[in-house]
Amino acid sequence: MQVMEDNASFEEKSFANGDVYIGEIKAILPHGKGKYLWSDGTVYDGDWEDGKRTGKGVIIWPSGAKYEGGFSGGYLHGNGTFTRSTGCVYRGGWRMNVHHGIGKEEYSNSDSYEGLWREGIREGCGCYRWSNGNSYIGNWRSGKIEGRGVMKWANSDIFDGFWVNGLRHGSGVHRFVDGGIYIGTWSKGLKDGKGTFYPAGCKHPSLKRWCSINSNDSGLSLITEKHMSPNSRVKRSLSAKISGSIRSKSSCQISQRTSSMNADRSLREPAGDCICHDSPSTVSQPSDEGQSEPSGRRTSVYEREYMQGVLIMERTRKHSESSHKIKQQIKQSLKPVKKSSFMDNFGGCQSYYLKLNLQLGIRYTLGKITPVPAREVRSSDFGERARIRMYFPKEGSQRTPPHYSVDFYWKDYCPMVFRDLREMFKLDAADYMMSICGDCGLRDISSPGKSGSIFYLSQDDRFVIKTLKKSELKVLLNMLPKYYSHVGQYENTLITKFFGIHRITLRGGKKVRFVVMGNMFCTELHIHRRYDLKGSSQGRFTDKDKINSHATMKDLDLKYEFQMDIKLRESLLNQISLDCKFLESQHIIDYSLLLGLHYRAPANLKALAELPGSMQRQDSLPSGDDVKQGEQLFIPKGLLLVAHEPSFVNTAPGPHIRGNTLRAYSIGDKEVDLLLPGTARLRVQLGVNMPAEAISKVQEYKEEASEVELFEFYDVVLYMGIIDILQEYNMKKKIEHAYKSIKFDPFTISVTEPKIYAQRFINFLDKKVFPQTT
């Protein structure tokens, strides 16, 4: 029997393989409403279009799993509900048989996740609730907690901050159920760096501003003063974020084989485990870190410093003093990045346009010079004619693409020289372009010095881009031929690596000059402290209210001297002497050694690490209590020097160093690697991954009786380089030297003759910073 309607017929059709179709057919293909029964017991009842499941329908598998919702081109596509035989249920968006878009999954173990999915993986904003009462609201990446988010444990402890790979990593606030609060930084789940602990009952500064500052980085409006219920503002904000991210996608095409519906016989249940094994289900208990002090001490707060979960320093302050300091830090963090006076002249020229123009110009320059055959650098490559100039109109031109920035003129200085330098530094042109000109863009960072320059950082942290004054540009261009020769002759040089000089001219003739440099602190290890060392003493200290986890401190703030392997120390000081000799020949002063310290927790103190039992992993430290206050301990080696094995370490050149692997006297004058138990094995190079023992200097008096330094010795990993090499000893500096010499001891002031400056710099590092082992 056949019923004709709109050129379609309703009929029952059986296939040789045992499949059966009952429904509307157009020509020879299912089209309209129909039911298909596979020989294995799978049943689909719903809409068809040209032989493909398209529209609304229901499919039931032999296992008992069921899907009801949208289809397109034979795929689960659109919105629908999938129920497994185990009881796991997903409701939400689909794309080509996998979760995609906004959706909620309820797992068979009573866990649930509601939020964004991408290609079957939790990606973006989402809320995960464990059956034991724990919950997390925040960002996800590749199925794991990553980015800004809030974790609330069943006992009402709360952590609001940043995560990486399911572990707390970066800045954050931990609020304890008894009311105590710790504000600080974490690394791989452990407290690492400086922070402040407010015991229960002690008034703490408002966290609303801190949360609003950090939420700007993630796009989330998260918990501030107290954790709210699932139906509160947090969930509404999350839902708004998710709904704004939904996009409708067109379906794709598949094979047109229809004679026996073989394409549909291959349909299987969507892949995936209904239990969320890759979720941070191990975060089952809050930590016991920083529990509140006895009630008698609640008028005090504690400024603490940790290394991999081990407390190494504590300073007790009265609440009013610490509260003022925290408020000042919060107020400072709310201020926009400080612009120099010369940048103020640009009026409405926003940082966004400068960064976009810079990326457009660099991409154009690399595209122009990369195809040029390699050749030796000539003297003419340093001259005025060795420049690339191009006009970039907003609407585009025959040579330039259209863009969303403002019209600008681009000038690239000595492009062939810097191409050769990048090759000398072993940087791939494609990697260099992607790092600076990739979709992720550039990040603004605050100026660490008094120059007022604007600093940008590439998203992969490999390169720093700094604005230059006209006088600095002139010095660098004059120095460039000798600089090229120096870095070519000494591959272990500690002098800043320069990768390009550029200039952007906007309408009205306003000019901004940039230099691209290597980031000396591009490392997977956390840099706990940073020092800018010149060897002078006049004014070389940091105000106490400006000292924080990101501050760069100065000569008089350095309370350590560093003892190194004999061969490592010899290599370091020899290269510093060579670099200073070069800078002296170019009449350069005011340069400094930028020194970064990474503390290592030693093996015998691993049991003291404050790692919550719920966060433990094989490569993490066990949990325990803090070191007792006032107890001075001698730390044995917490890091090891081992023979270099190229297959065990990353030998790819970094943005700061390209030199050879160093040799160590302690293992028989062999090339060495640095082994950090439970963390990494690193290649030791000059200025990078250099092991040392930091020894506290004998203090004539205690700066504060309330400050307790818990250890006298630290194992550290050092990162260093010579920076700020663009200040020439010109007439202005000579006058400054003469004037300050009347008021202060000439040997203590920073500005002095290049020869004296170099000698003082070398002697300071040799005698005070890296003294010879006795």
C-alpha positions, 0 to 999 in steps of 0.5 A: 500500500502506498500513500502519495503526498508532496511527491513522497510515499509512505512505505515499508522497505526491508534490506538484505542485511536485516535492516527495516525502514518504515516511513516516507520516501522521496525517490529511493531515499528516506525523506520526512517522517520515518522509523529505521530498525537496525539488525542489531536492535538500534532504533531511530524514529524521527525526521529524514532528509535525502536519506540522512537523519536531519531534524528532530528524532529519537534513537535508542541503542541495544544497551538501553542508551537513548538520545532525543533531540536534534540531528543533522547529516546523520550526526547528533547535532543541535540540542538534545538529551542523551541518557546512558544505561548507567544513568549518566545524563547529558542535556545541552548542545551537540556537534557531530556526535559530541558535546559542544556549546552549553550543556549539563551532564549528571554523572552516575556517581552523582557529580555534575557539570554545567557549562561550556563544552568544546568538541566533547571536552569541558572548555570555557566557563563552567560549574562542577559539583562533586557528590561530597559537597565540593564545588568549583565555578570558573574557567576550564581548559582541555577538560581541566580546571585552568584560569580564574575560578572559585573552589568551595569545599564541603566544610565551607573553605573557599579559594578564589584565584588562578588555577593551572592543570587542576592545581592552584597556580598564581595569585589567590585568596583562601578563606577558611571556615573559621574566618581566617584569610590568606592572600598570596601566590601558589605554584602547582598547588603549593603556596609559593612566594609572598602573602599575608595571613589574617587570623580569624577575628582580625579585620581584613581589607575588602576583597571586592576590589581584588576580585574585580581586578583579577576577574577582568583577566578571566571575564568572570564575576566570581565570589568576593566577600562570601560564597553564595548559593548555586542559584545566586549572582555567581550562577547568573553571571556564569549563565550570562557568560555561557549564553553569550558564547553560543554560536550556531554551526552549520552541519557537515556532509557525509557519504551519500551511500543509501541503497542499504543505509550502510552509513546509518548502520555505523551509528554508535553511542557517543564516546565518553565515560559518564564518570568524570575521571579527568575532573579535579575530583581529587580536590576533595578536602580543603587544606589546613594551611594557615589556620587561625592563631589563638584569639590573643593574637588576633590584633596582628597579621602575618606577612609570610614567604613560602618556597614550595609550601615551606614557610621561610620567613614571617613578619608580624605586623599590627593590623592597622599597619598591614591594612594600610599597606594592603590598601595601598597595594590594592589602590596601586593595582587599580591604577592604569599602567603608568605612562611616561611624559613622552607617551602622554603627548599622544593623547588618544593614542591607545595601547591597543592600536600601538600593539596592533600596529607593531604586530602588522609592521613586524609581520610585514618586515618578516615577510619581506626579508625572509625570502632574501637569500642568506648572506654575510652582513655588510657595513651598508646594512647598518646605514641609514639606507638599510631601513624598511619604510611602509605606509599602512592605511586603514583600508589597506593598499596593494602592499598592505592588508586592511586593518582595524587600527589607525593609519600609520607609517612603519619604519624597520631599522637594519632588518638584515642585521637583526635577521642575522642576529636572530639566526645567531641567537638560533630563533626560528623566524616563524616562531618569532612571528607567531610569538609576537604577532599571534592571535593572542596578542601582547600583554601590557606590563608595568614599568619596573624602572624610572624611565617611564617606558611602556613594556609589552610581553608576548603571550608565551613570555619569551619576548619583552617589547620596550618603548625607546626614547630618541636618545636611546635609539641613537645610542643603540644604532651607533652601538649596533655594529660593535654589539653585533661583533660582541655577541657573535664572538661571545655566545655566552654573553649576558648582555640583553639580546636585541631582536629588532628595532621599529618605529611607528609614526601616527598622523600628526607626526607623533612617533613611538620607537620600540625595541624587541628583547629577550625575557630573562625570566622566561622559565617554568620555575617561579621567580620568588625575588628579583634584584636590580644590582648596580654596585652603587649604594646611594638611594639603592633601596626599595621603600617598604610599602612598595615591596611585594611579590612582583617588586624588583629590589635593589642593592641595599635590599639584597640580604644574601651572598651566593656561593656557586660551583668553582667552575660556574663562578669562574665562567660567570665572572669572566663573562661579566668582565668581558661584557663590561669591557665592551660597555666601557668601550661604548661609554655606557653607564647605568647598566645593572645585573637583573637577578632572579631567584627561585627558592628550592625546598630541600628534601628533608623539609618536604614533610613541612610543605603545606600541601592539602592531602586532597591536592596531592599528586605523585610529583607533589610534596606531602602535606604537613605543618609549618616550620616552627617560628624562630627555628634556624635550620641548615638546609642540605642540598635540595637540588643536584648537579648531574652529568649532562644528557641531551636526551633528558633536557630541553636543548632548544635555545631560549629568548635570553640565551643561546650559549653552551652547556656549562661545566662544573668542578664538583662533578669532574669538570663535566657538562652538567644538568640541574636536577630538581627532584619532583619538578624538572631536569634543566640544562645549565647555561650562563645566566640560566638555570644556575644553581647556587646556595644563598647564605644570609648575610650577618646583620648588625641589627635586626630591621624589625624584631617582629621579622623572623628569618627561618633559615640561614641557607637556601638552595636557589636557581639563578637567572640573570642578565645585564640590562639597561645598556643604552645610557651614554656617559654624555655631558648631561651625565657628567654634570649630574656626576659633578653635582652629586659628588658635592653632596655624596661620596662619589664612589656611592652614586650611580652615575660615574665615569664608564671605567670606574663604573665597570670596575665598581660593578665587577668588584661588587659582584665578585666580592659581595654577590658571588664571593669566592668560597673559603 
